[in-house]
Amino acid sequence: MAASSLANRRILVVRPLREQDAFLQLLEESGAAVTYTPIMHIEPIAETQPIESLILEFAQFDMAVFISANAAEIALQWLDEYWPMLPAGLELFAVGQQTAQILTQYGCQVTCPQTQQNTEGLLQLSQLNSLAGKSLVIFRGGGGRQTLGDTLQQRGAKVTYCELYNRVIKPDNLLLAQRQADDADCLIAHSGELLRAMAEPADASLPVVVPSERVADMARQLGYQTTVVADNALPESMHRAVLEYFKAAEKT
């Protein structure tokens, strides 16, 4: 039943390239006709001196937050170079399960939200409620949202950002993806940045699957009439949202 609901459905995925993409595999195993056109790539920040300085000061922080899988992967490369053993007593947090898994595989003990795996879910953790006198570093990409840092500062923490990479739009791929959207049955947008890059849909009725209500609100503002909200950005959750949407569509 699940496989038939996606059989030959034309699904457009535009997120950055990943070596082993479990989400794409799930779609293909369900019979979908997947078009994968990454419109953005992750580019490590060229000016490394500020990063190196923060990594050398890593032991001075009480807590570290890793915003994304990319942030965790790049940060661990830096930490592995300067800290053969990570400082004891430093609490590590990840926004989502995929990010936490990268840290766990490295040997770290890490805390992440179990249900709402995003910034808002992280802020609900009891460990981040009262932070007076705490020093905290946030590993992230350049130009990220300020919500997390601003809220943690309001709770008493001294917050430092360590920006490790930039998200760069690939113009040729973007133009290609915008054309491909005309023939797609569904667009998958894992972030608001991807949606903003795709801009207003040529066909407002094109369904778009997103990982949160925040991104769904952006989709509606851009003109998408049908937004499907997954529980989170995990491959299984995004895949389930696509399945359930098309299963419901078959009944109408």
BAFI-3210 file (N, C-alpha, C; in Angstrom, 3 decimals, decimal comma, padded with zeros to 6 digits):
// residues 252
n [1|2|3|4|5|6|7|8|9|10|11|12|13|14|15|16|17|18|19|20|21|22|23|24|25|26|27|28|29|30|31|32|33|34|35|36|37|38|39|40|41|42|43|44|45|46|47|48|49|50|51|52|53|54|55|56|57|58|59|60|61|62|63|64|65|66|67|68|69|70|71|72|73|74|75|76|77|78|79|80|81|82|83|84|85|86|87|88|89|90|91|92|93|94|95|96|97|98|99|100|101|102|103|104|105|106|107|108|109|110|111|112|113|114|115|116|117|118|119|120|121|122|123|124|125|126|127|128|129|130|131|132|133|134|135|136|137|138|139|140|141|142|143|144|145|146|147|148|149|150|151|152|153|154|155|156|157|158|159|160|161|162|163|164|165|166|167|168|169|170|171|172|173|174|175|176|177|178|179|180|181|182|183|184|185|186|187|188|189|190|191|192|193|194|195|196|197|198|199|200|201|202|203|204|205|206|207|208|209|210|211|212|213|214|215|216|217|218|219|220|221|222|223|224|225|226|227|228|229|230|231|232|233|234|235|236|237|238|239|240|241|242|243|244|245|246|247|248|249|250|251|252]
n.u [000,823|001,870|004,001|002,677|001,381|003,284|004,174|005,673|005,309|006,337|008,927|010,567|013,651|015,712|017,771|021,131|023,900|024,449|026,512|025,547|022,347|019,690|017,033|016,486|016,874|014,771|012,575|012,994|012,855|010,197|009,055|008,941|009,488|012,278|013,677|016,672|018,082|020,444|020,359|021,996|025,167|027,440|029,915|032,954|034,067|036,435|038,195|039,990|041,133|039,550|037,977|039,899|040,876|038,659|038,352|040,696|040,087|038,179|037,880|037,175|034,510|031,248|029,202|028,287|026,697|025,466|024,330|023,621|024,029|026,134|027,500|028,333|030,016|032,084|032,998|033,955|036,139|037,881|038,107|039,245|041,769|042,939|042,231|042,915|041,745|038,575|037,630|036,860|033,672|032,277|029,201|027,367|025,189|022,750|020,783|019,182|018,462|020,084|022,346|023,151|023,820|026,156|027,961|027,841|028,908|031,494|032,244|031,225|029,183|025,959|023,167|019,882|016,745|013,881|011,419|010,358|012,438|014,177|015,182|013,332|012,478|014,878|015,206|013,367|014,489|015,295|017,848|018,687|017,351|017,922|020,568|022,409|025,558|026,751|028,844|028,644|029,043|028,024|028,008|027,714|026,330|027,194|025,373|023,096|019,901|018,913|017,434|017,937|020,435|019,780|017,695|018,965|020,803|019,048|018,335|020,481|022,985|026,337|026,896|028,641|029,301|030,412|031,118|031,123|030,741|029,364|026,260|025,809|024,234|023,700|023,639|023,058|021,961|019,792|018,155|017,586|016,191|013,947|012,680|012,213|010,369|007,977|007,049|006,806|005,284|005,466|007,291|010,179|011,300|013,771|014,453|013,961|015,632|016,105|013,545|013,182|015,102|014,096|011,915|008,773|006,228|005,763|003,504|001,036|-000,349|001,335|002,307|004,216|006,582|007,656|009,846|008,875|006,536|007,335|008,810|006,769|005,054|006,579|006,481|003,772|003,612|005,106|003,415|002,636|000,032|-000,547|000,741|002,693|003,434|006,049|006,971|009,551|012,891|014,070|014,953|013,034|010,767|010,210|009,813|007,568|005,677|005,416|004,428|001,955|000,612|000,225|-001,151|-003,517|-004,328|-004,995|-007,416|-009,194]
n.v [-001,200|001,277|001,596|001,745|004,198|006,063|005,293|006,008|008,707|012,014|013,370|016,165|016,988|019,279|019,830|020,305|018,249|014,962|012,350|009,720|009,426|008,901|009,647|010,022|007,406|006,083|007,224|006,287|003,517|003,336|003,565|006,015|008,495|010,027|013,216|014,692|017,633|019,449|022,672|024,184|024,434|023,393|025,360|025,501|028,077|030,393|032,114|031,218|031,898|033,124|030,884|029,014|030,293|030,191|027,432|026,755|027,861|026,209|024,692|026,555|026,991|026,233|024,887|023,500|023,936|022,320|023,126|021,822|018,905|019,423|021,406|019,907|017,980|019,541|020,993|018,919|018,071|020,214|020,155|017,653|018,080|019,851|019,026|016,185|014,741|015,533|018,328|017,638|017,555|019,390|020,241|018,930|019,716|018,951|019,979|018,191|014,656|013,482|015,118|014,702|012,011|012,000|013,200|011,362|009,074|009,889|009,656|011,276|012,396|013,462|015,670|015,885|017,189|015,036|014,901|017,387|018,253|020,695|024,178|025,332|023,093|022,371|024,498|023,891|022,061|021,084|021,484|023,802|025,889|027,624|029,660|031,324|032,781|030,912|029,884|029,653|028,083|028,259|026,250|026,745|027,568|030,366|033,400|032,354|031,701|033,891|033,235|031,122|031,821|034,404|033,834|032,132|033,920|035,663|034,017|034,069|033,182|033,549|033,969|032,698|032,700|030,282|030,310|028,179|027,513|028,435|028,676|028,221|029,288|027,523|028,752|027,679|025,161|026,000|027,333|025,140|023,476|025,068|024,928|022,181|021,934|022,562|020,233|018,519|016,424|016,974|019,007|018,899|020,602|021,195|023,339|026,819|028,495|027,154|027,237|030,018|030,488|029,041|030,597|032,256|029,907|028,653|027,229|027,434|025,411|023,308|020,809|021,172|019,743|020,102|020,545|021,717|023,866|026,497|026,704|025,981|028,175|030,086|029,004|029,318|032,091|032,588|031,727|029,080|026,833|024,368|022,914|020,514|019,293|017,800|015,795|016,347|016,951|014,512|011,681|009,546|010,799|012,858|011,288|009,801|011,836|012,538|010,110|009,894|012,137|011,606|009,209|010,037|011,684|009,869|008,975|010,964]
n.w [000,000|000,905|-000,885|-003,335|-003,241|-003,877|-006,312|-009,293|-008,841|-009,328|-007,789|-006,595|-005,283|-003,600|-001,834|-000,378|-001,547|-000,275|000,977|001,585|001,176|002,988|002,797|000,027|-000,758|000,548|-000,773|-003,399|-003,002|-002,472|-004,891|-006,151|-008,701|-008,635|-008,804|-008,361|-007,657|-006,449|-005,246|-003,775|-002,160|000,415|001,736|003,241|005,456|004,365|005,746|008,299|010,746|012,878|013,549|014,369|016,649|018,381|018,637|019,976|022,403|023,390|025,758|027,624|027,552|028,883|027,685|024,469|021,385|018,545|015,467|013,079|010,914|009,160|010,597|012,802|011,604|010,427|012,624|014,240|012,766|013,144|015,966|016,347|015,408|017,220|019,767|020,969|022,999|024,110|026,185|029,609|031,223|029,711|028,345|025,652|022,972|020,494|017,708|016,285|015,663|013,658|013,664|016,305|016,154|014,612|016,379|018,479|017,282|017,119|019,667|021,600|024,345|024,028|024,057|022,771|021,519|021,719|020,484|019,146|016,885|016,433|016,550|018,334|019,767|021,005|022,751|024,663|026,330|029,617|030,615|029,453|030,501|032,727|032,761|033,955|034,284|032,674|029,962|026,496|023,330|019,980|017,255|013,854|010,561|008,471|008,909|010,140|011,841|014,531|016,691|018,581|019,866|020,851|022,640|024,492|025,541|026,818|028,844|030,450|029,564|028,308|025,048|022,272|018,831|016,507|013,369|010,671|007,993|004,778|003,028|-000,286|-003,180|-006,195|-009,245|-011,879|-011,315|-009,828|-011,712|-013,324|-011,505|-011,007|-013,478|-013,570|-011,552|-012,741|-013,852|-011,773|-009,240|-006,647|-004,388|-002,383|000,366|002,496|004,080|004,964|003,544|001,142|000,050|-000,257|-002,183|-004,358|-004,824|-005,759|-006,586|-009,913|-010,395|-008,242|-007,032|-006,646|-004,459|-001,456|000,639|003,924|006,847|009,195|010,969|010,871|008,468|006,786|007,033|005,698|003,145|002,523|002,509|000,261|-001,666|-002,042|-002,139|-001,078|001,621|003,240|006,318|007,932|010,846|011,629|010,337|009,830|007,768|007,804|008,830|006,957|004,703|005,508|005,646|002,944|001,888|003,289|002,365|-000,422|-000,237|000,909|-001,168|-003,132|-002,315|-002,765]
ca.u [000,000|002,714|004,787|001,824|000,987|004,336|004,599|005,787|005,123|007,535|009,316|011,743|014,405|016,673|018,709|022,537|024,333|024,929|027,167|024,580|021,107|018,665|015,724|016,361|016,750|013,410|011,673|013,197|012,346|008,741|008,602|008,850|010,404|012,950|014,598|017,487|018,853|020,863|020,489|022,863|026,227|028,048|031,283|033,633|034,510|037,852|038,965|039,965|041,743|038,563|037,572|041,009|040,948|037,578|038,634|041,739|039,439|037,014|037,782|036,672|033,048|030,514|028,287|028,443|025,501|025,736|023,076|023,306|024,998|027,315|028,215|028,980|031,100|033,210|033,534|034,729|037,429|038,702|038,365|040,141|043,125|043,493|041,861|042,881|040,691|037,743|037,640|035,884|032,668|031,607|027,941|027,155|023,791|022,504|019,411|018,418|019,007|021,172|023,509|023,571|024,428|027,529|028,742|027,905|029,849|032,832|032,507|030,725|027,869|025,256|021,735|019,092|015,304|013,413|010,197|010,452|013,873|014,539|015,614|012,299|012,530|016,089|014,990|012,485|015,256|015,436|019,246|018,945|016,370|018,551|021,952|023,165|026,975|027,238|029,444|028,139|029,434|027,114|028,615|026,647|026,698|027,136|024,077|021,994|018,881|019,381|016,478|018,553|021,398|019,105|016,936|019,908|021,327|017,997|018,307|021,656|024,231|027,218|026,840|029,622|029,050|031,532|030,540|032,047|030,481|028,319|025,383|025,985|023,312|024,286|022,687|022,621|021,074|018,565|017,329|017,137|015,178|012,727|012,018|011,762|009,194|006,780|006,604|006,850|004,063|005,724|008,605|010,664|012,156|014,207|014,739|013,421|016,579|015,846|012,286|013,402|015,861|013,177|011,040|007,343|006,017|005,060|002,198|000,787|-000,957|002,371|002,489|005,577|006,749|008,631|010,092|008,371|005,513|008,014|009,090|005,461|004,577|007,324|005,953|002,483|003,876|005,624|002,316|002,287|-001,314|-000,587|001,955|002,641|004,417|006,543|007,244|010,887|013,637|014,654|014,508|011,814|009,636|009,908|009,279|006,212|004,792|005,148|003,559|000,608|-000,041|-000,228|-002,146|-004,772|-004,718|-005,588|-008,778|-010,054]
ca.v [000,000|002,467|001,739|002,125|005,607|006,880|004,707|006,927|010,116|012,787|014,084|017,021|017,248|020,318|020,147|020,046|016,879|014,172|011,137|008,633|010,134|007,918|010,113|009,678|005,948|005,728|007,606|005,382|002,205|003,423|003,608|007,383|008,947|011,104|014,133|015,322|018,751|020,295|024,065|024,844|023,585|023,835|025,808|025,909|029,471|030,464|032,797|030,228|032,360|033,217|029,538|028,421|030,931|029,663|026,018|026,730|028,278|025,342|024,237|027,637|027,015|025,253|024,157|023,699|023,551|022,066|023,464|020,974|017,847|020,072|022,066|018,876|017,357|020,463|021,294|017,770|018,088|021,194|019,692|016,504|018,581|020,590|018,406|014,714|014,361|016,705|018,739|016,974|018,389|020,294|019,657|019,074|019,659|018,932|020,366|017,049|013,317|013,225|015,831|014,002|010,742|012,279|013,439|010,113|008,190|010,398|009,302|012,319|012,311|014,627|015,757|016,540|017,001|013,746|015,030|018,541|018,322|021,964|025,164|025,490|021,913|022,462|025,491|023,323|021,177|021,639|021,874|025,114|026,853|028,613|029,640|032,425|032,513|029,879|030,311|028,689|028,316|027,686|025,937|026,897|028,183|031,820|034,028|031,551|032,354|034,421|032,873|030,308|032,607|035,491|033,256|031,653|035,111|036,126|033,095|034,319|032,644|034,320|033,179|032,960|031,947|029,814|030,081|027,249|027,315|029,220|027,973|028,966|028,884|027,150|029,381|026,802|024,151|026,663|027,515|023,810|023,016|025,843|024,340|020,839|022,054|022,643|018,876|017,697|016,209|017,394|019,588|018,699|021,722|020,912|024,559|028,055|029,051|026,504|027,777|031,396|030,420|028,591|031,762|031,971|028,784|028,922|026,611|027,557|024,184|022,302|020,520|021,271|019,064|020,859|019,872|022,428|024,886|027,747|026,661|025,959|029,566|030,739|028,484|029,956|033,485|032,608|031,447|027,671|026,621|023,079|022,651|019,283|019,501|016,588|015,964|016,928|016,811|013,187|011,018|008,769|011,713|013,498|010,245|009,490|012,949|012,403|008,949|010,171|013,106|010,978|008,210|010,784|012,203|008,768|008,746|012,106]
ca.w [000,000|000,985|-002,104|-004,457|-003,156|-004,487|-007,577|-010,434|-008,468|-009,670|-006,570|-006,789|-004,050|-003,972|-000,756|-000,718|-001,767|000,846|000,493|001,681|001,463|003,355|002,339|-001,382|-000,847|000,950|-001,863|-004,536|-002,618|-002,492|-006,272|-006,674|-009,753|-007,911|-009,469|-007,321|-008,189|-005,318|-005,664|-002,801|-001,633|001,669|001,468|004,477|005,481|003,978|006,776|009,377|011,989|013,974|013,945|015,110|017,967|019,207|018,913|021,014|023,657|023,573|027,151|028,473|027,493|029,680|026,804|023,031|020,632|017,129|014,817|011,933|010,629|008,583|011,688|013,606|010,844|010,256|013,957|014,724|012,072|013,858|017,326|016,277|015,145|018,361|021,034|020,864|023,953|024,369|027,590|030,471|031,877|028,790|027,885|024,214|022,550|019,053|017,390|015,810|015,851|012,722|014,191|017,520|015,780|014,179|017,587|019,236|016,595|017,425|021,052|022,494|024,966|023,504|024,351|021,729|021,739|021,217|019,686|018,253|016,620|015,812|017,545|019,357|020,612|021,818|023,806|025,682|027,209|030,965|030,849|028,860|031,035|033,612|032,286|034,541|034,496|031,763|028,697|025,516|021,939|018,996|015,965|012,868|009,304|008,459|008,679|010,657|012,651|015,808|017,740|019,629|020,630|021,569|023,758|025,504|026,210|027,714|029,983|031,265|029,019|027,439|023,814|021,218|017,601|015,695|012,043|010,030|006,567|004,129|002,091|-001,534|-004,224|-007,486|-010,175|-012,965|-010,743|-009,421|-012,904|-013,730|-010,550|-011,218|-014,653|-013,214|-010,687|-013,588|-014,174|-010,567|-008,467|-005,266|-004,095|-001,014|000,782|003,867|004,836|004,422|002,571|-000,139|-000,457|-000,724|-003,436|-005,411|-005,045|-005,915|-007,503|-011,170|-010,186|-006,804|-006,519|-006,433|-003,027|-000,952|001,924|004,721|008,125|010,375|010,739|010,511|007,033|006,124|006,974|004,622|001,880|002,278|002,154|-001,108|-002,578|-002,134|-001,599|-000,384|002,400|004,015|007,386|008,587|012,277|011,712|009,086|009,687|006,536|008,020|009,028|005,680|003,830|005,972|005,262|001,504|001,739|003,791|001,482|-001,660|000,099|001,049|-002,484|-003,907|-001,843|-003,110]
c.u [000,863|003,473|003,917|001,452|002,042|004,785|004,517|005,454|006,428|007,874|010,607|012,362|015,547|017,719|020,148|022,871|024,818|025,473|026,205|023,253|019,986|017,286|015,493|016,171|015,344|012,408|011,773|012,661|010,818|008,185|008,513|009,852|011,094|013,844|015,362|018,376|019,256|021,118|021,446|023,988|026,843|029,516|031,939|034,151|036,023|038,719|038,924|040,511|040,730|038,108|038,649|041,093|039,881|037,818|039,688|041,173|038,303|036,811|037,207|035,143|032,455|029,658|028,621|027,194|025,883|024,410|022,668|024,344|026,273|028,158|028,969|030,187|032,313|033,837|034,397|036,076|038,391|039,087|039,343|041,587|043,752|043,210|041,794|041,896|039,889|037,759|036,543|034,900|031,927|030,359|027,726|025,674|023,718|021,045|018,577|019,172|020,160|022,470|024,053|024,281|025,877|028,434|028,906|028,903|031,294|033,224|032,015|029,407|027,129|023,776|021,033|017,616|014,823|012,197|010,327|011,924|014,208|014,934|014,609|012,275|013,749|015,887|014,058|013,222|015,486|016,852|019,547|017,972|017,019|020,058|022,804|024,613|027,564|027,791|029,157|028,595|028,453|027,866|027,517|027,230|026,568|025,731|022,894|021,004|019,461|018,536|017,134|019,485|020,744|018,368|017,862|020,559|020,313|017,909|019,591|022,980|025,030|027,408|027,904|029,273|030,371|030,956|031,547|031,886|029,427|027,503|025,367|025,040|024,077|023,324|022,170|021,646|019,745|017,625|016,764|016,015|013,866|011,967|011,448|010,513|007,898|006,195|006,537|005,461|004,219|007,143|008,948|011,617|012,519|014,461|014,077|014,329|016,362|014,561|012,469|014,165|014,966|012,183|009,590|007,139|005,320|003,653|001,938|000,192|000,067|002,534|003,960|005,621|007,902|008,758|009,492|007,308|006,150|008,290|007,782|004,894|005,286|006,790|004,629|002,669|004,397|004,547|001,961|000,954|-001,426|000,739|001,733|003,771|004,790|006,795|008,591|011,601|014,290|014,125|013,183|010,593|009,232|009,278|007,832|005,228|004,431|004,174|002,116|-000,126|-000,595|-001,238|-003,513|-005,272|-005,392|-007,050|-009,751|-010,364]
c.v [001,258|002,689|002,232|003,593|006,543|006,358|005,735|008,378|010,863|013,722|014,863|017,339|018,197|020,618|019,822|018,562|016,237|012,857|009,953|009,248|009,133|008,336|009,764|008,168|005,496|006,056|006,613|003,985|002,167|003,581|004,986|007,605|010,199|011,909|014,871|016,381|019,661|021,726|024,843|023,890|024,240|024,138|026,244|027,343|029,534|031,103|031,960|030,726|032,515|031,839|028,904|028,995|030,373|028,200|025,900|027,092|027,345|024,937|025,306|027,718|025,945|024,351|024,456|023,166|023,417|022,163|022,450|019,873|018,432|020,742|021,041|018,287|018,271|020,796|020,148|017,659|019,049|020,678|018,519|016,951|019,185|019,941|016,889|014,088|015,623|017,050|018,045|017,997|019,336|019,602|019,959|018,880|019,672|019,268|019,153|015,743|013,014|013,888|015,135|012,703|010,921|012,468|012,160|009,146|008,609|010,049|010,311|011,908|013,597|014,525|016,437|016,325|015,712|013,865|016,166|018,824|019,552|022,922|025,288|024,293|021,920|023,402|024,999|022,391|021,842|022,134|023,279|026,172|027,973|028,583|030,775|031,998|031,459|030,505|029,238|029,065|027,592|027,492|025,939|027,383|029,688|032,337|033,229|032,365|032,799|033,943|032,138|031,135|033,698|034,959|032,774|032,820|035,660|035,262|033,158|033,861|033,711|033,487|033,647|032,098|031,528|029,412|029,344|027,148|028,299|028,314|028,802|028,405|028,599|027,632|028,459|025,743|024,762|026,849|026,179|023,322|023,774|025,345|022,965|020,871|022,100|021,261|017,970|017,538|016,725|017,961|019,315|019,842|021,527|022,172|025,760|028,681|028,451|027,033|029,184|031,401|030,004|029,687|031,331|030,842|029,219|028,355|026,585|026,291|023,072|022,039|020,648|020,637|019,721|020,223|020,549|023,429|026,218|027,796|026,631|027,372|030,329|030,302|029,161|031,417|033,615|032,272|029,991|027,436|025,328|022,828|021,413|019,354|018,167|016,865|016,636|016,634|015,443|012,507|010,278|009,669|012,394|012,499|009,915|010,584|012,876|011,254|009,281|011,169|012,413|009,856|008,872|011,287|011,132|008,549|009,852|012,130]
c.w [000,000|-000,316|-003,253|-004,426|-003,751|-005,849|-008,698|-010,103|-008,708|-008,511|-006,843|-005,438|-004,390|-002,901|-001,153|-000,773|-000,472|000,316|000,479|002,120|001,711|002,857|000,870|-001,551|-000,483|-000,151|-003,023|-004,231|-002,623|-003,901|-006,878|-007,797|-009,225|-008,853|-008,375|-007,955|-007,034|-005,781|-004,765|-002,433|-000,403|001,420|002,780|004,378|005,280|005,058|008,051|010,714|013,129|014,466|014,812|016,526|018,906|019,565|020,015|022,387|024,060|025,032|028,070|028,471|028,411|028,802|025,344|022,340|019,158|016,379|013,750|011,800|010,037|009,665|012,526|012,876|010,748|011,601|014,471|014,021|012,771|015,247|017,337|016,085|016,393|019,718|020,853|021,841|024,255|025,851|028,391|031,024|030,976|028,229|026,406|023,880|021,025|018,797|016,997|015,948|014,909|013,183|015,427|017,185|015,336|015,392|018,404|018,613|016,839|018,867|022,057|023,147|024,623|023,833|023,189|022,031|021,086|020,312|018,669|017,974|015,772|016,928|018,687|020,309|021,531|023,000|024,902|026,647|028,561|031,237|030,330|029,374|031,831|033,376|032,848|034,809|033,574|030,480|027,650|024,113|021,028|017,688|014,901|011,536|009,392|008,201|009,163|011,470|013,991|016,983|018,890|020,495|021,452|022,793|024,865|026,245|027,201|028,971|030,807|030,703|028,286|026,174|022,818|020,012|016,964|014,336|011,181|008,521|006,081|003,216|000,806|-002,599|-005,516|-008,578|-011,265|-012,458|-010,312|-010,605|-013,378|-012,815|-010,729|-012,443|-014,315|-012,335|-011,495|-013,868|-012,950|-009,951|-007,044|-005,173|-002,637|-000,684|002,253|004,691|004,176|003,383|001,186|-000,770|-001,003|-002,045|-004,598|-005,779|-005,253|-006,913|-008,781|-011,111|-008,689|-006,206|-006,277|-004,933|-002,640|000,436|002,674|006,107|009,351|009,982|010,344|009,014|006,239|005,993|005,858|003,266|001,533|001,863|000,726|-002,130|-002,751|-001,438|-000,801|000,304|003,258|005,041|008,029|010,069|012,510|010,398|008,914|008,427|006,699|008,162|007,726|004,712|004,212|005,571|003,784|001,252|002,128|002,913|000,236|-001,401|000,257|-000,303|-003,329|-003,535|-002,236|-004,585]
res [m|a|a|s|s|l|a|n|r|r|i|l|v|v|r|p|l|r|e|q|d|a|f|l|q|l|l|e|e|s|g|a|a|v|t|y|t|p|i|m|h|i|e|p|i|a|e|t|q|p|i|e|s|l|i|l|e|f|a|q|f|d|m|a|v|f|i|s|a|n|a|a|e|i|a|l|q|w|l|d|e|y|w|p|m|l|p|a|g|l|e|l|f|a|v|g|q|q|t|a|q|i|l|t|q|y|g|c|q|v|t|c|p|q|t|q|q|n|t|e|g|l|l|q|l|s|q|l|n|s|l|a|g|k|s|l|v|i|f|r|g|g|g|g|r|q|t|l|g|d|t|l|q|q|r|g|a|k|v|t|y|c|e|l|y|n|r|v|i|k|p|d|n|l|l|l|a|q|r|q|a|d|d|a|d|c|l|i|a|h|s|g|e|l|l|r|a|m|a|e|p|a|d|a|s|l|p|v|v|v|p|s|e|r|v|a|d|m|a|r|q|l|g|y|q|t|t|v|v|a|d|n|a|l|p|e|s|m|h|r|a|v|l|e|y|f|k|a|a|e|k|t]
***
